[in-house]
Amino acid sequence: MNIVLLEPEMPANTGNIGRTCAATDTRLHLIQPLGFRLNDKLIKRAGLDYWDKLDVTVYSDYQDFLDRNPGAKIYMATTKGRHVYSDVAYEPDCFLMFGKESAGIPEEILVEHEDRCVRIPMWGDIRSLNLSNSVSIVLYEALRQNGFEHMTMQGELHHLHWKE
């Protein structure tokens, strides 16, 4: 799986998303401009000690991302999408794209990919969810659909043992 953040603005969100990517063996793609520096202490704090385990690629802009990932199957998370995120069949190597916190993915990009725009249902007049929460929701649905391939399926206690 691949998570793509288009011009993320908040280092804590990107750090949380990086930690989620490390925990799920998901590649993280960051499209500039970024609203922070990659060595920002808030990224490190949110990502804890997992940032060095992360497979991250940085791109100069959206076109650079497209050029370096030809043929990528991209699903774009947006409050404007016509498809609910859980109704899509995700491929194991697909790209899940999320826009910047203040504005989302530009409509100029969305209109070119209408069939791959997905949304998370929300109640009432709430505009959006936190970016790192949105990434987790959509990513884990995609991982579930692909059988949580290569992921640990059973937890273990630290000091005691589960009863058999």
C-alpha positions as CSV (number, residue, x, y, z in Angstrom):
1,M,0.0,0.0,0.0
2,N,0.9,3.6,-0.5
3,I,-0.2,6.8,1.3
4,V,0.3,10.0,-0.6
5,L,0.1,13.4,1.2
6,L,-0.3,16.3,-1.1
7,E,1.2,19.4,0.4
8,P,0.7,18.5,4.1
9,E,0.8,21.4,6.5
10,M,1.0,20.1,10.0
11,P,4.0,18.2,11.2
12,A,2.1,16.3,14.0
13,N,-0.4,14.9,11.5
14,T,2.4,13.8,9.1
15,G,4.3,12.2,12.1
16,N,1.2,10.3,13.1
17,I,0.6,9.1,9.6
18,G,4.3,8.1,9.3
19,R,3.9,6.0,12.4
20,T,0.8,4.3,10.9
21,C,2.7,3.7,7.7
22,A,5.6,2.1,9.6
23,A,3.1,-0.1,11.6
24,T,1.5,-1.3,8.4
25,D,4.5,-1.6,6.1
26,T,3.0,1.1,3.9
27,R,5.1,3.5,1.8
28,L,4.6,7.2,2.5
29,H,4.8,9.7,-0.4
30,L,5.1,13.4,0.4
31,I,4.4,16.0,-2.3
32,Q,5.9,19.5,-1.7
33,P,5.5,22.1,-0.7
34,L,5.4,20.9,2.9
35,G,4.3,23.1,5.7
36,F,7.3,22.0,7.8
37,R,10.8,20.6,7.6
38,L,11.2,16.8,7.7
39,N,13.6,17.1,10.6
40,D,10.9,19.0,12.6
41,K,10.8,17.7,16.2
42,L,7.0,17.6,16.1
43,I,7.2,14.9,13.3
44,K,9.7,12.9,15.3
45,R,7.6,13.2,18.5
46,A,4.4,12.1,16.8
47,G,6.2,9.3,14.9
48,L,8.0,8.3,18.1
49,D,11.0,6.1,17.3
50,Y,9.4,4.6,14.1
51,W,10.4,7.3,11.7
52,D,13.7,5.5,10.7
53,K,11.6,2.4,9.8
54,L,9.5,4.4,7.3
55,D,9.8,4.1,3.6
56,V,9.3,7.7,2.5
57,T,9.7,9.5,-0.8
58,V,9.5,13.2,-1.3
59,Y,8.4,14.8,-4.6
60,S,8.9,18.4,-5.8
61,D,5.3,18.7,-6.9
62,Y,2.2,16.7,-8.1
63,Q,3.6,16.3,-11.6
64,D,6.9,14.9,-10.3
65,F,4.8,12.4,-8.3
66,L,2.9,11.3,-11.5
67,D,6.1,11.1,-13.5
68,R,7.9,8.9,-11.0
69,N,4.9,6.6,-10.5
70,P,3.5,5.9,-14.0
71,G,0.4,3.9,-14.1
72,A,-0.3,4.3,-10.4
73,K,-3.8,3.4,-9.4
74,I,-4.7,6.4,-7.2
75,Y,-7.7,6.8,-5.0
76,M,-8.3,10.3,-3.8
77,A,-9.9,10.9,-0.4
78,T,-12.1,14.0,-0.5
79,T,-15.3,15.2,1.2
80,K,-16.6,15.8,-2.4
81,G,-16.3,12.2,-3.6
82,R,-19.3,10.3,-4.8
83,H,-18.1,6.9,-3.7
84,V,-17.9,5.8,-0.1
85,Y,-14.4,4.6,0.8
86,S,-15.6,1.2,1.9
87,D,-17.4,0.5,-1.4
88,V,-14.2,0.5,-3.4
89,A,-12.1,-2.6,-4.1
90,Y,-8.5,-1.6,-3.4
91,E,-5.5,-3.3,-5.0
92,P,-2.6,-4.2,-2.8
93,D,-0.3,-1.7,-4.6
94,C,-2.7,1.2,-4.9
95,F,-2.1,4.8,-3.8
96,L,-4.4,6.5,-1.3
97,M,-4.0,10.2,-1.7
98,F,-5.0,12.9,0.8
99,G,-4.8,16.7,0.5
100,K,-3.5,19.3,2.8
101,E,-5.4,20.0,6.0
102,S,-6.7,23.4,5.1
103,A,-8.0,22.7,1.6
104,G,-7.9,19.1,0.6
105,I,-7.0,17.9,-2.9
106,P,-7.5,20.7,-5.5
107,E,-10.7,20.4,-7.5
108,E,-8.6,20.6,-10.7
109,I,-7.0,17.3,-9.8
110,L,-10.3,15.7,-8.5
111,V,-12.3,16.3,-11.7
112,E,-9.7,14.3,-13.7
113,H,-10.3,11.3,-11.4
114,E,-14.0,11.4,-10.6
115,D,-14.3,7.6,-10.5
116,R,-11.5,7.3,-8.0
117,C,-12.6,10.0,-5.5
118,V,-13.8,8.4,-2.2
119,R,-15.3,10.0,0.9
120,I,-15.7,9.1,4.5
121,P,-19.4,9.6,5.5
122,M,-19.9,12.2,8.3
123,W,-22.9,13.4,10.1
124,G,-24.5,16.8,9.8
125,D,-22.5,19.9,8.7
126,I,-19.1,18.7,9.9
127,R,-16.6,19.6,7.1
128,S,-14.0,17.0,7.6
129,L,-12.1,14.7,10.0
130,N,-8.5,15.1,11.1
131,L,-6.1,14.1,8.4
132,S,-4.3,11.4,10.3
133,N,-7.6,9.8,11.3
134,S,-8.8,9.9,7.7
135,V,-5.7,8.2,6.6
136,S,-6.1,5.4,9.2
137,I,-9.8,4.8,8.3
138,V,-9.2,4.4,4.6
139,L,-5.8,2.6,4.9
140,Y,-7.2,0.0,7.3
141,E,-10.1,-0.7,5.0
142,A,-7.8,-1.2,2.1
143,L,-5.6,-3.5,4.2
144,R,-8.6,-5.4,5.5
145,Q,-9.8,-6.0,1.9
146,N,-6.3,-7.4,1.1
147,G,-6.4,-9.8,4.1
148,F,-3.9,-7.8,6.2
149,E,-1.2,-9.4,4.1
150,H,2.0,-10.0,6.1
151,M,0.6,-8.4,9.2
152,T,0.6,-9.9,12.7
153,M,-2.9,-11.1,13.4
154,Q,-2.7,-12.1,17.1
155,G,-1.6,-9.9,19.9
156,E,0.5,-11.1,22.9
157,L,0.4,-9.9,26.5
158,H,3.7,-8.5,27.9
159,H,3.7,-10.2,31.3
160,L,0.9,-12.8,31.3
161,H,-0.4,-15.3,28.7
162,W,-3.8,-15.6,27.2
163,K,-5.9,-18.6,28.4
164,E,-6.1,-21.4,25.9
